[in-house]
């Protein structure tokens, strides 16, 4: 299972890199990016279900489709109006807070070892992102918090799905008309170069749709605390992706933060395993 968790986190980080390439370099506007991302994911997952044997059908949920749309559009719109470090702190801080609180409310035990792991992972995120964080505008900060809350809820509801591919396909297929509507309403401010369209569709079909299937397949086996903590590795992996593919600099604080984040996640994993029968 943990190999699939790692695969999902790498894909999420790749998604972040694609988003940075598309939006920071203004190859496409944020609404068009999110809309094409969702439509691309819907097409990919629809084709997967059509080719599945035995044939499976989408599992539709208006709640999950709405959460997916809220996460994607709020994130993209906020991303162009907020510093990347500040945005990641708000996004993943919100996810961590909501999912951990939900787990505690549902009876998950917060042992000393697990609490230490959470504290280490959060501290590592702080070391990684605080040097570049700047005070955001209230509207951009609110949008990023909304995005984080929607994603946290999407992960929580994902713990109950019966079939990862069918559920994810249903979510994307139901979100696609909403995406088309937002794109239509935004048509006067839309702009999209071929590079932006390609990045959006790749993000939707590969690092979103397929990655979300993998993520939904492992969520039932993870506690809410563990599911939120492993996602703290995404900013670290995204920074490393920027070093590898965007020519950014690898310095000591990135290395130190990565070690601290991974050590914290390791402690949480160890605490989970020690409580397993």
Buried (B, 14 or more C-beta within 10 A) or exposed (E): EEEBBBBBBBBBBBBBBBBBBBBEEEBBBBBBBBBBBBBBBBBBBBEBBEEBEEEBEBBBBEEBBBBBBBBBBBBBBBBBBBBBBBBBBBBBBBBBBBBBBBBEEEEBEEBEBBBBBBEBBBBBBBBBBEEEBEEBEEEBBBBBBBBBBBBBBBBBBBBEBEBBBBBBBBBBBBBBBBBEEBBEEBEEEBEBEEEBBBBBBBBBBBBBBBBBBBBBBBBBBBBBBBBBBBBBBBBBBBBBBBBEEEEEEEEEEBEEBBBBBBBBBEBBBEBBEEEEE
